[in-house]
Amino acid sequence: MKKELLHLRALIDDVDRQLLALLARRYEIVEKVAAHKVENGLPARIPGRIKTVIQRREAAAQRLGLPRRAAAHIWETIVEETCRYEERLMDNLLKDNRL
């Protein structure tokens, strides 16, 4: 029993490492998005886009058999944190351009 549990925990740890790598990739892309938005005078947060992203991820999660509310909560958190990161990047880019 203990050996099986350790194996299952190792599998979860591996999935967690993969998720973190994907989140890191998402943040790399957000850096490019922030630069594009600064260059084109766009705001960091576009409410319609945020709503659409969360709804699509929620629907995709449901199709995969995941709990709908849990998926929405996870994506709301991911989107909120990446928006905050994007806002900081954009502020820094704008400050650098003013010098």
PATORKOL-786880 format. One line per field, with one value per atom (N, C-alpha, C): x, y, z; residue number from 1; atom name. Coordinates in nm, 3 decimals. Atoms other than C-alpha are relative to their C-alpha. Layout:
px	(X,...);
py	(Y,...);
pz	(Z,...);
n	(NUM,...);
atom	(CA,...);
// end
This chain:
px	(0.082,0.000,0.086,-0.084,0.268,0.078,-0.076,0.473,-0.087,0.093,0.169,-0.029,0.026,0.093,0.120,-0.121,0.453,0.011,-0.003,0.434,-0.102,0.104,0.108,0.039,-0.047,0.254,0.110,-0.106,0.556,-0.062,0.069,0.319,-0.060,0.056,0.143,0.111,-0.113,0.480,0.047,-0.042,0.571,-0.099,0.102,0.242,0.015,-0.019,0.301,0.120,-0.117,0.646,-0.037,0.043,0.488,-0.090,0.088,0.220,0.081,-0.085,0.485,0.076,-0.071,0.681,-0.095,0.098,0.365,-0.036,0.026,0.291,0.116,-0.117,0.646,-0.006,0.014,0.587,-0.107,0.108,0.262,0.050,-0.055,0.447,0.097,-0.089,0.709,-0.081,0.085,0.431,-0.063,0.058,0.269,0.098,-0.100,0.595,-0.007,0.012,0.558,-0.132,0.131,0.190,0.008,-0.013,0.276,0.072,-0.074,0.529,-0.088,0.090,0.277,-0.107,0.104,0.009,0.054,-0.059,0.243,0.023,-0.028,0.349,-0.127,0.124,-0.015,-0.103,0.089,-0.166,-0.120,0.110,-0.380,0.011,-0.004,-0.477,0.042,-0.039,-0.346,-0.123,0.122,-0.695,-0.105,0.108,-0.952,-0.111,0.101,-1.263,-0.067,0.064,-1.427,0.089,-0.096,-1.115,0.015,-0.014,-1.077,-0.120,0.122,-1.438,-0.001,-0.002,-1.400,0.100,-0.103,-1.078,-0.051,0.047,-1.231,-0.114,0.113,-1.552,0.048,-0.050,-1.359,0.076,-0.075,-1.129,-0.094,0.100,-1.427,-0.070,0.067,-1.603,0.094,-0.097,-1.287,0.021,-0.016,-1.246,-0.119,0.120,-1.603,0.005,-0.010,-1.544,0.099,-0.100,-1.247,-0.045,0.053,-1.464,0.046,-0.046,-1.316,-0.115,0.105,-1.531,-0.003,0.014,-1.665,0.046,-0.033,-1.632,0.148,-0.143,-1.284,0.082,-0.072,-1.166,-0.012,0.019,-1.317,0.084,-0.078,-1.154,0.149,-0.142,-0.813,0.032,-0.028,-0.836,-0.017,0.014,-0.963,0.128,-0.125,-0.653,0.116,-0.108,-0.416,-0.011,0.019,-0.565,0.027,-0.022,-0.565,0.149,-0.143,-0.202,0.080,-0.073,-0.085,-0.035,0.036,-0.279,0.081,-0.081,-0.103,0.145,-0.137,0.232,0.010,0.003,0.142,-0.006,0.010,0.045,0.134,-0.132,0.380,0.098,-0.089,0.566,-0.030,0.039,0.369,0.039,-0.043,0.431,0.148,-0.146,0.804,0.039,-0.029,0.806,-0.033,0.039,0.620,0.097,-0.097,0.860,0.132,-0.125,1.160,-0.011,0.018,1.014,-0.004,0.007,0.971,0.138,-0.134,1.340,0.070);
py	(-0.120,0.000,0.126,-0.119,0.252,0.020,-0.011,0.174,0.055,-0.048,0.232,0.149,-0.141,0.563,0.086,-0.074,0.678,0.013,-0.003,0.588,0.102,-0.093,0.780,0.145,-0.135,1.082,0.045,-0.033,1.069,0.039,-0.035,1.075,0.140,-0.134,1.381,0.105,-0.094,1.550,0.025,-0.015,1.487,0.089,-0.085,1.638,0.144,-0.136,1.938,0.069,-0.059,1.993,0.041,-0.033,1.983,0.124,-0.117,2.231,0.128,-0.118,2.469,0.041,-0.031,2.445,0.069,-0.063,2.532,0.140,-0.134,2.825,0.094,-0.083,2.951,0.041,-0.031,2.932,0.106,-0.098,3.125,0.138,-0.130,3.400,0.056,-0.047,3.418,0.064,-0.055,3.476,0.131,-0.122,3.736,0.116,-0.107,3.932,0.060,-0.047,3.955,0.074,-0.066,4.044,0.139,-0.131,4.326,0.100,-0.090,4.473,0.043,-0.032,4.453,0.100,-0.091,4.623,0.140,-0.133,4.906,0.068,-0.056,4.958,0.047,-0.031,4.970,0.071,-0.076,5.162,-0.077,0.083,4.875,-0.018,0.022,4.817,-0.143,0.134,4.519,-0.090,0.080,4.400,0.036,-0.016,4.350,-0.093,0.083,4.231,-0.106,0.097,4.062,-0.120,0.107,3.862,-0.088,0.075,3.762,-0.092,0.079,3.644,-0.118,0.105,3.446,-0.109,0.098,3.278,-0.091,0.080,3.166,-0.092,0.083,3.041,-0.116,0.106,2.845,-0.106,0.097,2.684,-0.082,0.069,2.599,-0.107,0.095,2.432,-0.115,0.105,2.245,-0.094,0.082,2.123,-0.093,0.083,1.997,-0.116,0.106,1.803,-0.108,0.095,1.640,-0.069,0.063,1.543,0.063,-0.069,1.796,0.079,-0.081,1.980,0.141,-0.129,2.292,0.116,-0.114,2.529,0.002,0.007,2.407,0.053,-0.046,2.466,0.151,-0.145,2.813,0.074,-0.064,2.901,-0.001,0.010,2.778,0.101,-0.092,2.979,0.145,-0.137,3.289,0.043,-0.030,3.271,0.019,-0.011,3.210,0.130,-0.122,3.493,0.124,-0.116,3.735,0.021,-0.013,3.662,0.040,-0.041,3.690,0.142,-0.141,4.016,0.093,-0.082,4.156,0.007,0.005,4.045,0.088,-0.081,4.201,0.149,-0.141,4.528,0.053,-0.042,4.544,0.016,-0.009,4.474,0.125,-0.116,4.739,0.130,-0.120,4.995,0.023,-0.012,4.924,0.042,-0.037,4.948,0.146,-0.139,5.277,0.095,-0.080,5.415,0.008,0.004,5.306,0.087,-0.079,5.476,0.149,-0.141,5.805,0.059,-0.050,5.830,0.061);
pz	(0.000,0.000,0.000,-0.008,0.095,-0.129,0.124,-0.217,-0.113,0.102,-0.438,0.019,-0.027,-0.267,-0.037,0.037,-0.310,-0.152,0.146,-0.679,-0.053,0.044,-0.721,0.029,-0.033,-0.543,-0.095,0.096,-0.773,-0.135,0.124,-1.072,0.009,-0.020,-0.929,-0.003,0.002,-0.870,-0.142,0.139,-1.233,-0.076,0.064,-1.353,0.046,-0.053,-1.125,-0.066,0.068,-1.281,-0.143,0.136,-1.626,-0.001,-0.009,-1.521,0.023,-0.026,-1.386,-0.125,0.125,-1.711,-0.098,0.088,-1.904,0.048,-0.053,-1.672,-0.031,0.033,-1.724,-0.146,0.143,-2.100,-0.022,0.012,-2.060,0.038,-0.043,-1.873,-0.103,0.107,-2.149,-0.112,0.105,-2.400,0.047,-0.055,-2.172,-0.011,0.016,-2.184,-0.141,0.139,-2.563,-0.021,0.008,-2.531,0.061,-0.066,-2.288,-0.089,0.090,-2.530,-0.117,0.113,-2.815,0.043,-0.047,-2.607,0.025,-0.021,-2.507,-0.134,0.133,-2.869,-0.070,0.071,-2.980,0.087,-0.086,-2.689,0.053,-0.049,-2.567,0.151,-0.145,-2.202,0.031,-0.042,-2.009,0.009,-0.020,-1.921,-0.105,0.096,-2.190,0.050,-0.068,-2.001,-0.087,0.088,-2.298,-0.029,0.024,-2.371,0.124,-0.126,-2.005,0.019,-0.016,-1.990,-0.097,0.101,-2.312,0.035,-0.036,-2.198,0.111,-0.114,-1.869,-0.041,0.045,-2.034,-0.087,0.087,-2.296,0.079,-0.081,-2.039,0.087,-0.081,-1.821,-0.084,0.088,-2.114,-0.038,0.034,-2.215,0.118,-0.121,-1.856,0.017,-0.010,-1.853,-0.099,0.100,-2.174,0.042,-0.049,-2.002,0.130,-0.120,-1.705,0.130,-0.121,-1.462,0.061,-0.063,-1.210,-0.058,0.068,-1.382,0.087,-0.086,-1.085,0.036,-0.032,-0.995,-0.117,0.119,-1.351,-0.017,0.012,-1.360,0.104,-0.106,-1.028,-0.033,0.036,-1.145,-0.110,0.111,-1.469,0.040,-0.050,-1.292,0.071,-0.071,-1.074,-0.097,0.098,-1.364,-0.078,0.078,-1.567,0.085,-0.088,-1.272,0.025,-0.029,-1.187,-0.125,0.120,-1.547,-0.041,0.026,-1.586,0.089,-0.091,-1.281,-0.049,0.053,-1.425,-0.124,0.123,-1.760,0.032,-0.039,-1.591,0.052,-0.050,-1.409,-0.115,0.116,-1.732,-0.082,0.079,-1.916,0.069,-0.075,-1.641,-0.016,0.015,-1.660,-0.141,0.139,-2.039,-0.024,0.018,-2.029,0.071,-0.072,-1.766,-0.078,0.078,-1.975,-0.125,0.122,-2.284,0.028,-0.036,-2.095,0.028,-0.034,-2.010,-0.118);
n	(1,1,1,2,2,2,3,3,3,4,4,4,5,5,5,6,6,6,7,7,7,8,8,8,9,9,9,10,10,10,11,11,11,12,12,12,13,13,13,14,14,14,15,15,15,16,16,16,17,17,17,18,18,18,19,19,19,20,20,20,21,21,21,22,22,22,23,23,23,24,24,24,25,25,25,26,26,26,27,27,27,28,28,28,29,29,29,30,30,30,31,31,31,32,32,32,33,33,33,34,34,34,35,35,35,36,36,36,37,37,37,38,38,38,39,39,39,40,40,40,41,41,41,42,42,42,43,43,43,44,44,44,45,45,45,46,46,46,47,47,47,48,48,48,49,49,49,50,50,50,51,51,51,52,52,52,53,53,53,54,54,54,55,55,55,56,56,56,57,57,57,58,58,58,59,59,59,60,60,60,61,61,61,62,62,62,63,63,63,64,64,64,65,65,65,66,66,66,67,67,67,68,68,68,69,69,69,70,70,70,71,71,71,72,72,72,73,73,73,74,74,74,75,75,75,76,76,76,77,77,77,78,78,78,79,79,79,80,80,80,81,81,81,82,82,82,83,83,83,84,84,84,85,85,85,86,86,86,87,87,87,88,88,88,89,89,89,90,90,90,91,91,91,92,92,92,93,93,93,94,94,94,95,95,95,96,96,96,97,97,97,98,98,98,99,99,99);
atom	(N,CA,C,N,CA,C,N,CA,C,N,CA,C,N,CA,C,N,CA,C,N,CA,C,N,CA,C,N,CA,C,N,CA,C,N,CA,C,N,CA,C,N,CA,C,N,CA,C,N,CA,C,N,CA,C,N,CA,C,N,CA,C,N,CA,C,N,CA,C,N,CA,C,N,CA,C,N,CA,C,N,CA,C,N,CA,C,N,CA,C,N,CA,C,N,CA,C,N,CA,C,N,CA,C,N,CA,C,N,CA,C,N,CA,C,N,CA,C,N,CA,C,N,CA,C,N,CA,C,N,CA,C,N,CA,C,N,CA,C,N,CA,C,N,CA,C,N,CA,C,N,CA,C,N,CA,C,N,CA,C,N,CA,C,N,CA,C,N,CA,C,N,CA,C,N,CA,C,N,CA,C,N,CA,C,N,CA,C,N,CA,C,N,CA,C,N,CA,C,N,CA,C,N,CA,C,N,CA,C,N,CA,C,N,CA,C,N,CA,C,N,CA,C,N,CA,C,N,CA,C,N,CA,C,N,CA,C,N,CA,C,N,CA,C,N,CA,C,N,CA,C,N,CA,C,N,CA,C,N,CA,C,N,CA,C,N,CA,C,N,CA,C,N,CA,C,N,CA,C,N,CA,C,N,CA,C,N,CA,C,N,CA,C,N,CA,C,N,CA,C,N,CA,C,N,CA,C,N,CA,C,N,CA,C,N,CA,C,N,CA,C,N,CA,C,N,CA,C,N,CA,C,N,CA,C,N,CA,C,N,CA,C,N,CA,C);
// end
